[in-house]
Amino acid sequence: MAACSLTAQTTVTGTVSDGREPLVGANVFILGTIDGCLSDSLGRFSFTTEMTGEVTLRATYIGYDDFTSTVDVSQLTDFSIRMSERATTVGEVVVTASTFSFGKSEHFKTMDALDVVMAGNSCGDIVAALQTLPGTQKVGENGKLYVRGGESNECQTFVNGMHVLVPYSTNTENTAVRGRFSPFLFKGINFSLGGYGGEYGQALSSVLPMETTDAATSDKFGVSASLVDWNVGGTKAFTNGSLSFNAALTSMALYDRLFNQRFDFSRPYRKLSGEAQYKAELKSSGVLKAYVGYDLTSVSLHIDLRSLSLQEHNLYANVTYKAAIGRGYTLFAGVANSSVVNDIDDARVVGDHYHNFRNEIHLKTELHRACSDGLKLSVGIEDYLRNSTLSYDTSHYWLAYNIFATHVDAQWRIVPRLFLNTSVRAELMKTHWLFMPRATLSYLPNRHWQFSLVAGRYSQMADDDYLAMNPQASWQGTADHAILSMQYQSKGTLLRIEPYWKRYRRLPLLQGGTCLPHGHGTSKGVDVFLENHSLVKHLATTLSYSFNDSKRYYLDYAALQTPDYVSRHNLRLSAKYTIGKTIIGLSESYASGRHFPTGKTPHYNSIDANLTYLLSPKVIIYASLNNLFGRTNTFRYDAKGSPVVPSRDRFLYIGIFVSLKNNKAYDISNF
């Protein structure tokens, strides 16, 4: 029995339950007095009171609605209290089906900017860090994101809800590219492997929405340096906003001098980039964010008696505004512009020149409303205005089109533990409408388990090069997703198992010198993710496994076959151990062989190690070595049947991160 008041005239006794089992630790008391106690392990309570006549008995318990009953105190003997579980509002539910959320503290799986930089095989690249998750494929010859049997361009990137046309920097063939954006720019990343809502379009397989940080409250300045990149950045804080900048130079020149590699670069890879962002919290409860980033990338390589030379200009800018406008309504409006220019000399033969310009303007507005604790609605419209030009020898094209889209989303709490997210997205290309229903049904039996069933249709325009072959075309490729998600989460463990199935239709198929919507395919498999923090103190371990079975008939394929970028099995293991100011990391990556017309590659394997040391509260030193044992992995086979291997078997990364105005190591400065 719980200990209660010592003064006794009337003894109040009874039990507290939820109708199925007793509630331990419920607070039972008489309103307006200090008379009361907590229920014991059997849900029983007993206390005394001097009150007489009619009183109000109240019981409270976390996660349950308060119980209140007004009765005569003489009736409070063996009194039964039955409490009802509080119905969770839709805003309190995080549906995790097929989504990994980073940088948000309410989620178990978190990854902040430094985690991205210091992941054992990422070398500071967001894309490489995401490739440790299940559902992604290891395609070492270009390093892009391939998700659940989908092409790399089927994963689309969004910054503050606005589309990014080209999220990668350029590089030579058979060399991994890097993501354009600094991990320090973002406070939240939600990587969806499939089954996303109506807000996102033009993505057949997956979306990578990233949210930039909020306005800074203090000035910051910091620098970082490594063998391959150098960064400087800062923030100036104002009363209701902040202005940030970041400048970076990435160059392989020094690294290539220090370490041997197989390729003959006449001009090592270089990228000069700059970013600026303005953020303001306006008096009208609105938040304004403006971002602009520019990259200049260049590299030259001696190959097949020619000097392949690439140069890319990539400019991206967006402005977004979000504000509460009263009566439960929230307004979002944004505009983004992406411009990319690619120039290639000696692209195929000596003396040729390739020039390509691509531009996209993305306009978007949305209206959200919380109708009640159990219903949220949103409606939005957007427009993608695109144009591109290409010239190569005698081949030229100019292409311009737009995709208008609208969507309606609803989040419903059907019963306290059952939630339904439904949406309909409609896209207009020329005179043809395409309607895409999507739904996620989630059941949360308790705070540990979540079960979700996801289904929906998704669409995407073919690449401009294929559209130019058939300029009158107005069709889009489609993919139908079906996903079953099962997740268990406790204080130290996260386990997720997700079988999935996708059907592709109207994919581009090259026939008779033109491109027709006759391609099709399927992709099915299962992803497993396990993360644990409780096996050994200070040790964090993760396991990611993916099985994928894909078949496609598209592009120049002669028959239905497994795409050459697909590995049937992908396994990644990692461990991170903390000793004082030092963090030691070790990871293992495995992928089964890939199928090419000239043969199947051997399996891919790499063991990576990394070390992080906090030299002072403002300085972090980091080192990593990829492919510790120097295994020569074969990425693919070329048309002659020759193996394509990386430029070097190992990669050493050493970096130092310094914060000059804050007391936290590289609390970055830049953004």
Salt bridges, closest charged atoms under 4 A:
ASP18 OD2 - ARG20 NH2 3.27
ASP40 OD2 - ARG44 NE 3.11
ASP65 OD1 - ARG86 NE 3.98
GLU85 OE1 - ARG417 NH2 2.32
GLU141 OE2 - ARG594 NH2 2.58
GLU154 OE2 - ARG552 NH2 2.64
GLU173 OE2 - ARG636 NH2 2.83
GLU199 OE2 - LYS364 NZ 2.91
GLU211 OE1 - LYS104 NZ 3.34
GLU211 OE2 - LYS187 NZ 3.22
ASP214 OD2 - LYS187 NZ 2.81
ASP214 OD1 - LYS289 NZ 3.53
ASP219 OD2 - LYS236 NZ 3.26
ASP256 OD1 - ARG648 NH2 2.95
ASP264 OD2 - HIS302 ND1 3.15
ASP295 OD2 - ARG180 NE 2.73
ASP343 OD1 - HIS353 NE2 3.17
ASP343 OD1 - HIS355 ND1 2.80
ASP345 OD1 - HIS353 ND1 2.65
GLU360 OE1 - HIS163 ND1 2.70
GLU360 OE2 - ARG386 NE 2.78
GLU366 OE1 - HIS368 NE2 3.23
GLU366 OE2 - HIS407 NE2 2.79
GLU382 OE1 - HIS362 NE2 2.60
GLU382 OE2 - ARG425 NH2 2.71
ASP409 OD1 - HIS407 ND1 2.69
GLU427 OE2 - ARG425 NE 2.78
ASP464 OD2 - ARG358 NE 3.80
ASP480 OD1 - ARG457 NE 2.63
ASP480 OD2 - ARG503 NH2 3.11
ASP480 OD2 - ARG505 NH2 3.33
GLU498 OE1 - ARG148 NH2 2.68
ASP527 OD2 - ARG148 NE 2.76
GLU531 OE2 - LYS109 NZ 3.82
GLU531 OE2 - HIS533 NE2 3.37
ASP549 OD2 - LYS524 NZ 3.19
ASP549 OD1 - LYS551 NZ 3.24
ASP549 OD1 - ARG568 NH1 3.52
ASP649 OD2 - ARG262 NH2 2.86
ASP667 OD1 - LYS220 NZ 3.91
